Amino acid sequence: MVATLPFLLAGGLSLSACRKKRVKGAGKKVLVIGAGISGLAAAQKLKQQQFEVTVLEARDRIGGRIHTLRDGGINFDAGASWIHGTRRNPLSQLAQDAGAATFATNEDLVKVFDINGALYADGTLIQQESLYQQALQAVVNAGNQQESFAQVFGRLYPNLLNDRLWTYFLSAYLEFDTSADINRLSSKFFDDDSLFGGSEVVFPGGYDQLLQPFTTDLSILLNEVVTKVEMLSNGVQVTTTHAAHTADFVVITLPLGVLRAGHVAFEPALPATMQQAIHRTEMGTVNKFLMVWDQPFWDLSQHYFGFTPHSRGLFNYFLNLKPVNGANALMTFGYGEAARLAEQRSDSQLQAEAMGHLRQMFGSQIPNPHTFKATRWANDPFARGAYSYATVGGSSADFDFMGGIVADRLFFAGEHTSRQYRGTAHGAYLSGVRAAEGIMERL
């Protein structure tokens, strides 16, 4: 007679029990707050493990700070634009899975103009950029937790703080990378994160193509503005402006700016270490400005153009979109405090200021663009900035604290919870995967 008992594996575990163990999430509910790339990554991974997942998104769209505008026939990435380093970057695989074409931008294909319209010699740029990289390390070595980058740099290089070319480096390079004004940026921890190797690539068809594979079979509720997260005896309740939702676990991907604003109540309050980290870390501002003409007036062989005005923060770096997607367009940027203050000005005022720079670079006769678009991330209630940075008084450890787990029920994700890859879309993605794996480990 054939035995009816299940075959026992080494250690006494039956084959049928082994199969059951693989279905980790069966019967467990998870709420994911936020349908940015971190929330979608967490939701997809949990869904694959048979968790019952619902994503609550405050906006009327998915993506968060990934947002492609397509009106006017031009794909304008108002939020994330680049995969920063394609080698071993998980977003490279996502792009491949989505069938999204990419274009590698080359920072060496750049011409930099002074305020009188004269071009800086290539040799001068190469030499000064090498010194700039050395200066960054010198600031780290000399700085401390209570000093800003600007304070230490000014002490070490008093003759360079107001040099126009160095103002350009500190703004178009450092403030762009970190989203921070150098007067608020930590001198000690501004640059201790990690990079992927390889090219920097953008998406001719829009960055949001990466999101489409995530949405398959996911339950995503839009226009659900979360107001409270409450621990229950047997789970968690999340209250929105429309309803109350309960689950066994919650993944919270609210941007740092939203957490700092305090519009979402936590009951009980978050641990003191997490609260302190949230308020020691800041959300910077990077805005983008798109200008479109009927015909280009710039050198189409270049990917970038730089400009060295007296002040930092606005319209000193231009990306040529012609080789990217065929548009007769330039995209320029604002960073840090200058970008935040610029959000109070009208589009016509901002266009006039940007054109003032371009006319010094390319001549007074160049026409106004027929299209001008500006982002305002600091005033976006569901972002309140672009990405996080280490500020004066804080440290890199704060990013770890913000990615903590509370009572084995609340799991935090988002670019601000990635010490290693903060301020990046791939950091946000990896943090979502980390949060999902944390939930699975609890089972």
Secondary structure, 3 states (H helix, E strand, C coil): CCCCCCCECCCCCEHHHHHHHHCCCCCCEEEEECCEHHHHHHHHHHHHCCCEEEEECCCCCCECCCCEECHHHCCEECCCCCEECCCCCHHHHHHHHHCCCCEEECCCCEEEEECCCCECCHHHHHHHHHHHHHHHHHHHHHCCCCCEHHHHHHHHCCCCCCCHHHHHHHHHHHHHHHCCCCCCEECCCCCCCCCCCCCEEECCCCHHHHHHHHHCCCEEECCCCEEEEEEECCEEEEEECCCEEEECEEEECCCHHHHHHCCCEEECCCCHHHHHHHHHCEECCEEEEEEECCCCCCCCCCCEEEEECCCCCEEEEEEECHHHHCCCEEEEEEEHHHHHHHCCCCHHHHHHHHHHHHHHHHCCCCCCCCEEEECCHHHCCCCCCCCEECECCCCCHHHHHHCCEECCCEEECCHHHCCCCCCCHHHHHHHHHHHHHHHHHHC
